[in-house]
Amino acid sequence: MDVVVGRVAKAHGITGELAVDIRTDSPDERFAVGSVLATRLRDGSTRELTIAAARMHSGRLLVRFGEVLTRDVAETLRGALLVADTATLPPTGDPEEFYDHELEGLRAELADGTVVGNVLEVLHSPGGELLAVKRDKQTLLIPFVHAIVPVVDIAGGRVVLDPPEGLLDVE
C-alpha cells in the first residue's frame, strides 16, 4: 500500500527545482538525497524520481530530482503526488499518533455502536486535522481531537466519536 508523503505544488526557478507540500512527519528521511519516490502524475501515470537535493523555503520543501533538469519538465509534474510504500514507514512509537492511511477506511461510530459512516481521509488544515467521514451521500468533517474522537481502534477497524450537539447534523 502506498502513502502520500508530498504533493508537487509548482516549479521553482529555471533549473527544474520543485516546490513540494510536505505530507509526512519525517521529511528528512523521506526526502533524503538518493531516496527514490514513486510519483503519481495527474494523468494517472507513474514514474520513479531520485532526490538530488532538498531544502526548506517559505514553508515548503524545494526538491531537485535527478531526472528533472529543466523548468519545462518540472511544469509537467505540477500536482503530482509523491508516494512511499507503507511497509517502509517506521512505527510512530506513540499510541496516540497514527498514519493517515491507518485511519482511512475505519468505521466511524458513536459510543453506543451506532454507525455514523466510514473515514474517507484525514485532512490537514491550519486549524488542525479533520476526519472526512462519508455518511450516506454526505461527507462530514470531524475535528480529530481526543475530546471528539476519544477512541481509535485500528485493530477493531473503528473510531469512536463523541460529537458535541449539532456536529453530525447536516442540512
C-alpha distance (Angstrom), angle and dihedral (degrees) to the residues before:
residue distance angle dihedral
M1 . . .
D2 3.79 . .
V3 3.79 128.5 .
V4 3.80 126.2 -161.4
V5 3.82 112.1 -115.2
G6 3.81 97.1 172.0
R7 3.79 146.8 -4.3
V8 3.78 124.3 -139.0
A9 3.80 106.7 -121.5
K10 3.80 100.6 -179.3
A11 3.77 147.5 -40.1
H12 3.80 115.1 -79.9
G13 3.78 121.1 -153.7
I14 3.78 126.9 -23.5
T15 3.80 102.4 -71.5
G16 3.81 100.4 72.1
E17 3.79 99.6 -91.6
L18 3.83 115.0 151.0
A19 3.80 132.2 -149.3
V20 3.81 107.9 -133.9
D21 3.81 129.0 -165.4
I22 3.81 104.8 -138.7
R23 3.82 118.3 -127.7
T24 3.79 99.3 175.4
D25 3.79 136.0 78.7
S26 3.80 90.7 -138.8
P27 3.81 106.9 51.7
D28 3.81 93.0 153.0
E29 3.80 89.5 61.2
R30 3.82 98.8 37.9
F31 3.82 95.0 44.9
A32 3.81 98.3 38.9
V33 3.79 116.2 141.3
G34 3.80 108.8 -90.1
S35 3.80 94.9 25.0
V36 3.79 115.7 132.0
L37 3.80 118.5 -140.7
A38 3.75 127.7 -168.4
T39 3.78 110.4 -128.4
R40 3.81 126.1 -152.4
L41 3.78 109.2 -156.4
R42 3.82 124.3 -152.1
D43 3.81 91.2 -105.2
G44 3.83 89.7 58.7
S45 3.78 96.2 -106.2
T46 3.79 121.8 125.9
R47 3.77 136.1 -146.1
E48 3.78 137.8 168.8
L49 3.79 121.7 -114.6
T50 3.80 129.0 -168.3
I51 3.80 119.1 -141.0
A52 3.80 111.8 -122.7
A53 3.83 97.3 171.6
A54 3.82 140.0 -8.6
R55 3.79 133.1 -172.5
M56 3.80 138.0 162.9
H57 3.82 118.2 -107.1
S58 3.83 127.2 169.7
G59 3.80 95.2 -22.9
R60 3.79 95.1 -47.0
L61 3.74 133.5 89.0
L62 3.80 115.5 -114.9
V63 3.79 108.3 -148.2
R64 3.77 130.8 -172.3
F65 3.80 116.2 -161.3
G66 3.79 121.6 -157.2
E67 3.81 90.7 -129.0
V68 3.83 95.6 50.3
L69 3.81 110.7 73.6
T70 3.82 104.1 154.5
R71 3.78 139.3 44.9
D72 3.82 89.9 -118.2
V73 3.81 91.2 59.7
A74 3.82 90.3 42.9
E75 3.82 90.6 54.5
T76 3.82 89.9 59.1
L77 3.82 88.3 61.6
R78 3.84 96.4 56.4
G79 3.82 108.3 130.6
A80 3.81 94.1 12.8
L81 3.79 117.6 145.1
L82 3.80 118.2 -130.0
V83 3.78 109.9 -146.5
A84 3.79 139.0 -172.2
D85 3.78 130.8 -164.6
T86 3.82 110.3 -99.7
A87 3.79 89.5 -137.7
T88 3.81 88.1 69.5
L89 3.81 94.5 54.4
P90 3.80 115.5 108.0
P91 3.81 118.5 -126.7
T92 3.81 112.0 -90.0
G93 3.81 91.0 -126.4
D94 3.82 90.0 -146.0
P95 3.83 121.9 89.6
E96 3.82 88.8 -148.7
E97 3.83 94.8 55.5
F98 3.78 125.0 80.3
Y99 3.75 138.2 179.7
D100 3.81 113.4 -118.6
H101 3.81 92.0 -118.9
E102 3.83 90.2 57.3
L103 3.81 90.4 60.0
E104 3.79 98.6 42.1
G105 3.80 111.0 99.7
L106 3.81 95.8 18.0
R107 3.80 117.7 136.9
A108 3.81 112.4 -110.2
E109 3.79 112.3 -145.5
L110 3.78 141.7 162.2
A111 3.82 121.9 -110.2
D112 3.83 89.9 -97.1
G113 3.82 90.4 57.2
T114 3.81 96.9 -103.0
V115 3.79 106.6 150.6
V116 3.80 113.8 -126.4
G117 3.81 97.6 178.0
N118 3.80 141.7 -84.0
V119 3.80 130.5 -60.0
L120 3.81 108.0 -109.8
E121 3.79 98.3 -179.5
V122 3.77 146.5 -31.7
L123 3.79 113.9 -105.3
H124 3.79 119.1 -153.6
S125 3.79 112.1 -149.2
P126 3.80 132.7 167.6
G127 3.81 87.8 -104.4
G128 3.80 94.1 53.1
E129 3.77 140.2 -84.5
L130 3.80 123.3 -36.7
L131 3.78 129.4 -165.2
A132 3.80 111.6 -135.6
V133 3.82 102.4 -146.3
K134 3.81 120.2 -168.3
R135 3.82 111.2 -140.6
D136 3.78 115.0 175.5
K137 3.82 104.0 -53.6
Q138 3.80 95.0 -22.4
T139 3.78 134.1 83.2
L140 3.79 116.8 -140.6
L141 3.79 121.2 -158.4
I142 3.80 110.1 -142.4
P143 3.83 120.4 -172.7
F144 3.80 106.1 -119.3
V145 3.80 97.0 -134.2
H146 3.79 127.7 128.6
A147 3.83 93.5 -113.5
I148 3.83 91.0 60.3
V149 3.83 100.2 28.3
P150 3.82 102.1 35.7
V151 3.82 95.9 161.7
V152 3.79 129.9 46.5
D153 3.80 109.3 179.2
I154 3.80 106.6 -179.7
A155 3.82 93.6 172.2
G156 3.81 90.8 49.0
G157 3.79 91.8 46.6
R158 3.79 96.0 -124.0
V159 3.77 148.9 99.1
V160 3.79 119.8 -151.4
L161 3.79 117.6 -138.5
D162 3.80 127.5 -153.4
P163 3.81 98.3 -176.8
P164 3.79 123.6 -172.9
E165 3.78 114.9 -116.9
G166 3.80 112.2 -70.0
L167 3.81 98.1 15.4
L168 3.79 93.8 109.8
D169 3.81 94.8 39.9
V170 3.78 110.7 108.0
E171 3.76 124.3 -178.8
